[in-house]
Amino acid sequence: MTRVCRVQPDVPAVTRAFEYLVPEALAAAVQVGAIVRVPLHGRRVRGWVVADDVVPETAVDRLVPVHKVSSAGPPPGLVDLARWAAHRWAGPVTALLRAASPPTAVVDSPSGVASALHPVVAPPAEIGAGWPDAPARVVTWPPAADRRRLVRSLCAAEGSTLVLVPEPARAGALVRAIAEEGREVLHHHSDLPDRVRSGVWAAAARGAQVVVGGRAAVWLPIPDLAAVVVLDESDEAYQEERSPTWHARDVAVERARRAGASVTLVSPVPSPDAAATPGAVAVVPAARVLRSGWPRLDVVDLRDDPPGTGLCSLALGPAIHRALDGGGRALVVVNRKGRARLLACRACSALARCAICGAAVGQPDDAFECPRCAASRPPVCVECGATRFRAVRPGVHAVRDDVAALVPRVAVTEVDATTDVVGDAAVLVGTEAVLHRVARGSVPTVRLVAFLAFDEELLAPRFRAHEQALWLLVRAARLLGGRADGGRLMVQTRMPDHPVLAVAGDGDPAAFLAQESAVRRALSFPPFGAVAELSGTGAAVAVAADALRATGLTVMGGADGPALVRASSVDGLAGGLAATDLGPARALGRLRVAVDPPRV
């Protein structure tokens, strides 16, 4: 009997699968997920078997055979998951099949699934007696608290556990802590050579492992998945920047659901997306535990400083000197790119904000315009009724010079995204990149992290602005340690009562999460709606925007720049994008579709 399979070629311009004959010699090796070589338009290309033993739609005598099987590939369950993710994030399935495949050829498939039984580790004392019996848990865990015991208690006693971390190359201590219990641990990250990552891929397919890795690890072929743990679930490192812009947290939740595995999302500040996970139960330590896991917070109200003080407040100099007195280090953070342009009232120094969503409003012409929700209002200060405003424009170069003047005879180094090595300078001034260039426990010890223009983060015209601003404080807190470590977190602001600062002050994100969720629900932003961004060549974006409007989706912009596509649900957006022929738009130039973009 003639056997026919469908193969998805690994060719960027080819989006459909083709039918091929399965030769008798390859009958045992050809199975769903196998990586094969097939003839296509006069050349042999790589591809994946995405369906086997199918009823051909083309006459059998017109089909050509598969040339060879070159490697093991993703198992059938991951092929189906890749199809789901390609639809969910409106991108090519080949990109996801590539992510689920070994970097180099893996010829030998595992003959069976290994088994092992390990004792259950009790949760940390901060959690309580045991874990709630639920398919999904959302755990609030302070930024400076040790997570190793927490993760060990979440590992399944039988079967495999997948642990996702945003910075897998720095997860060595976590890997060693899990391995000390006699478990087999696989450490997967992009810094490993291709052959080593292929070895990890093959080992994961044998089962009975704890796999620790970054976002790509969610696609490893784990046959006996019993538990999934996602640390820092809302970290932007989990989202793929290329199309399709899939998020590892959401893929992990879906994979756990399909496998019948438990999933635990851990974060110092759980995102609204995590809280909306179906069946999720919140797990929150006691208030004293939350407070002790954050450093002490000093909020500097810039409205109290004399006019003309600039970004270096009267409190900054003494704070830096205190940090340096014991041989410590101070980090001064001021972002200069991709942020809101702030306007402050000349009379009372209050910031000009949208009355609907709270974002910073743009430079007024006849009215204030909100770039986040498009609301407009007269250019009048809501605090005092004045009509004159001034622009606030921070810059790293000038700030470095100002800080250097505060601490003469002390080395002050500027840091940005292009800086590779920061050295041992006592004071570092830079963008948020400085928080990534210094490791916790480095010498000199970080004793102060000061954010000079934090309102730019709080009022940025992005619907995730508050969440992203809070994550800057989380990163700073991890460098400083908890309250007992003596570090200080300083935030300069004109909004000292903002909910984001309240979280850093008492460690409890519950009120912030409730308020943030309410705002997003009212504006139909994720997870209570769905958004996608169209970018690329102007003509291509304009044609694509018109085509999507015709399907009933809401499209903002697109005439002379990027367009924002919105729908009331993820399924509605995915269905609308899938039903729209974007071919005519792509013929006019580059077109990128980014679903759930983090920075809009």
Buried (B, 14 or more C-beta within 10 A) or exposed (E): EEBBBBBBBBBEEBEEBBBBBBBEEBEEBBBBBBBBBBBBEEEEBBBBBBBBEEEBEEEEEEBEBBBBBBBBBBBBBBBBBBBBBBBBBBBBBBBBBBBBBBBBEBEEBBEEBBEBEBEEBBBBEBBEEEBEEBBBBBBBBBBBBBBBBBBBBBBBEEBBBBBBBBEBEEBEEBBEBBBEEEBBBBBBBEEBEEEBBBBBBBBBBBBBBBBBBBBBBBBBBBBBBBBBBBBBBBBBEBBBEEBBBBBBBBBBBBBBBBBEBBBBBBBBBBBBBBBBBEEBBBBBBEEEBBBBBBBBBBBBBBBEBEEEEBBBBEBBBEBBBBBBEEEBBBBBBBBBEEBBBBBBBEBEBBBBBBEBBBBBBBEBEEEBBBBBBEBBBEBBBEBEEBEEBEEBEBEBEBBBBBBBEBBEEBEBBBBBEEBEEBEEBBBBBBBBBBBEBBEEEEEBBBBBBBBBBBBBBBBBBBBBBBBBBBBBBBBBBBBBBBBEEBBBBBBBBBBBEBBBBBBBBEBBBEEBBEBBBEBBBEBBBBBBBBBBBBBBBBEBBBBBBBBBBEBEBBBEBBEEEBBBBBBEEBEBBBBBBEEBEBEEBBEBEEBBBBBBBBEB
